[in-house]
Amino acid sequence: MDILKFTDAHHDFRRRLRAFCETEIIPCVDQWEADHDVPREMWRKMGRAGFLCPGVSPEYGGLGGDFIYSLIVTEEMSRTAQTGLAAPLHSDVVVPYIESFGSEALKRKYLPGCVSGDIVTAVAMSEPAAGSDLAAMETTGVERDGWVAINGAKTFISNGIHCDLVIVAAVDPAIENRHQAVSLYVVEDGIPGFKRGNRLEKMGWHSQDTAELFFTDCRIPVENRLGQAGSGFFLLMDKLQQERLTCAMGAVAAAERIVEYTIDHCKRTLEDGKPLARSQAAQFALVEMSTEARIGRTFLDKLIADHMEKKNIVVEVSMAKYWTTDMAHRLAARSLELIGEDAALEACPMVRAFRDTRVMSIFAGTNEIMKGIAAKFMGL
């Protein structure tokens, strides 16, 4: 019995999205990878086609769909073998902060543009000296006379170059308890004091526009704060369950793509006149890889079902995030071993997969942090 129930509307959405990817995205991917960039117009094309923020209420221009639509987007975008057009990050990680915690005025101002692709979003938590440890954050946000002055630097910000809107985590230096000092602010592109740094050149995710962001006396209206002053840490914790589940979705989709490609390669590659897939060693490796991917899929689907029922699955999602991301990179490495000398060529798709899956264990909280969270809740 399938854990998730796909409707005709889900299947139609997937068919339309796959057709969009095949005509608008896949033919351009190699150029995007070489350019280390995705044209900004692609976000608008994807939004106008109805594939951004499918969960946003129709009141703000969205589809009002369930989380299965987000799963479909993640799976179909994984098939494109690019990371620059990071729709899941925009739709399922950043925009939900505005939808859940923004005032009605902020929702009406920003959500329609997020759906249409006119607004690309980013979230700025990581800093040069504060990655997974949010309590070590140094960027400040001081509220005074209806304004907020933000000062500090953020790094490793995905969508950092193209973002029109960034959610910035900042602390009030006057509050000693750091967990009660963090607030989240919505900062628009073009505001004085907000400056982008250089695009960061990375081992993988070459088409993703990752950048540093700098804030120097960046003044925004206090109305651009999400939630109450000092509630930022708790707002972040509230949304990290979905963020890490989204990471697991991407990891499982990547693992399945890796297995699919490797099986096909072994079937069409001859060794001593016979398909490599006829070799017992290759067969055992492919079965092991397929087993891991299927275990990941079953675990993931159960967590998606629980998440849609609004269950608290912080521990299970932490486990899934670390295990599925490790698994995806492990399968990419195994695939390269099976492919052999062809895996030394940049033209081999699994070379890109190997690079791109490596960072999955680092973002959204390192996998060591995930294990620490699980251990704490297990009473260890």
Steps between C-alpha positions, in 0.01 A plus 500: 500500500635841404557733794429817303181537299551673166189647338430567134584864572841396634571288192392781267726743687794260461436454127492874442809562712697221330413643158612845620829358626566311178445805280611794717761364742681184392629637165663790690651317797853449366524867405374604844761278663773655284373853572457424871167677474137462399339786307271699728221471243477125566348570840228705335434229242466238770276720710274601215463134406366435850786299651621729779351503850222247425401499867424872519132585539307603186428824688860597425518345154612148592355159424411423862628147451614251762862408568493225236524777240827606661624141483417488128692822436803367689495171309459656157763766563740223608456341157641816341841443669543868589481691826492864392125524453447411867121495503467285817718744695286794391160330524535265798770655718494881470149600392329304782657744751310785338181296461502380862646793691461807282234762560208516261661805342827312438316201355306715255810695409735208435325164454348566154848588368649189661242288319548672163880492513529878504646463850780251573565439869788397724546442873812632673599313814860378453784738580879485459533403868158343557373213291281239666529677838239775478580615854841619371339740253659847490277690255301755699156647455428801720142631504449870566228754410316267262817395314745213521871549433668177386878459509702190423599245239344176379665232289417189293165654410329305223318722248725775638565667163149490356293546816259792503405428858707350781389393846777605736556360848647760735550539876425785735836558673324639808345158579738264675305179437577436134203266453273794590701756304453375142245663268426441132474791257396526136752705304437609142762530229606859441466624858799719596749310711422160343784381276579167335848356507662287235346183366662211688671238284413158639599138448147421380170677441675702230188666358377602847562868575645470850636825641599707801264774615600813692287737706637839605251713691232346279177669614163332446155569648427308819190369319740281299563285806348153492322412823576662832834654594729232640297211357735429208672198651165331561371591154812343348453186709136483391594498131814287516289182501371580151839627384674178600218291356548690173871409515410133545262522204780633283741234623265210430414638155873532425565145623227359278640687200848366575373142521300538179799632308739238639272208417455632146877545463570145615242359260641677194871475581674188375781321680655201325209511256232486770302775672665610823165436670555125444799511735413369845709771667310770310167331571566490873608866502190608307270303729664656806467850351137441406423370847640809668306731269176310567554509876551875472183538292286307747635697798453828312143431389396414857650825627328702228167342600567580867605856415181554303309389810694767695671248726814595689768292328807707582700194612399286203567781252844555654571130454370508143697809407831350612438148369355587158764762420781267603334225298470710184870588506593141581303377197663762278843372607394139440371596157838648404669175603269296277536737205877473514730703276213693341441649843822696460332711231307816580245389241387219731180617677598318817803726541264794545276289723797410721593866542144620550404240761803575718367827641164348593646374827607855590214740427182538711704393800790260465435131535694503827249756628217272382640211702541727801133603480387139478726400790358776719142394443595137555620598847863410427 
